[in-house]
């Protein structure tokens, strides 16, 4: 997998990127970290719905927005298969 994915989900083992890590922090997930799909499932949302929901909160808080904006998501291989929503 790409070196873009520095983290691993504590629930399913799937690798994820810095932006998903920021989502975890926005939810005060500090002991464990989850991939997009597992985060969405915990909130009873689809991954895309969760991304939109948490994205609004992230954009409203500079402490989350700054690392979010600084992350270069363009090489993400998941954009092409539509499992990443960073281009929105």
N, C-alpha and C positions, 0 to 999 in steps of 0.2 A: 504494500500500500504506500501511498505517497508520504513523504516526510512532512507534509502539511498537517498530518494527523498525529499530534504529539501526545494525545491522551487516549485512555481506554475506558470504556464504560464498565463500571463496577457491577452492573447487573447482567449484561449480555456479552461483554468482552469486545464489542465493536469499537474500532478506533474513531476518534472525532477531533475536530479542530479547535482553535482558540475561541472562535465565536460561540461554539457550543459550550465551552468552558465558561465564558462570560454569562451565558444563559443560566448555567448552574449557579454561579455566584449571585445572579439577580434573584434567584429563588432561595438564596441562603443555604445552598447545598455546598457545604464545606468539608464534611467528613467523607462523603462519597460523591462521585461524579457520574453522570449518565449521558448517553448519546441522545441525539434528537428524538429518535423513536421512543426510547424509554422515558424521557422527560414528558413527551406528548402523552404517552399512555398513562402516566401518573396523574395527569391533569384531565384525562378523558377527552383528549383532542386528537385530531389528525396531526401528523408532523407539520404539514403546511399551516394548519390553523394555529398550532402552538407557536410556530415561528412568527407568524403575524402578531399574535397576542403578546408574546414576550418581547418582540422587537419594538413595539410601541413603548413599553416600559423602559427598555434599555436606552432608547433614544431620548427619553425624558430625564435621564440621570447621567451627568457628566462622568461620574466615576465608572460607569459601564460603557458609555458612549465613546470615550476616548480610546480604550483598548479595542473596542469593536471597529472603530473607524481606522485605526492603525494597522489592522490585520489585512494582509493582501490575500483575498479569497480567489482571485482570478485563476490560479492554476488548479483549482479544486476539480478533481475528476468526477465528482458527484453532480456537478452542474449539468453535464451532458446527459446523465441518466435521470435527471429530474428528482434526485433525492437530496439535493441541496437547494436552498432558497435564498442564498446570499445575494443574488442579482436583483432581488426585489427591494 
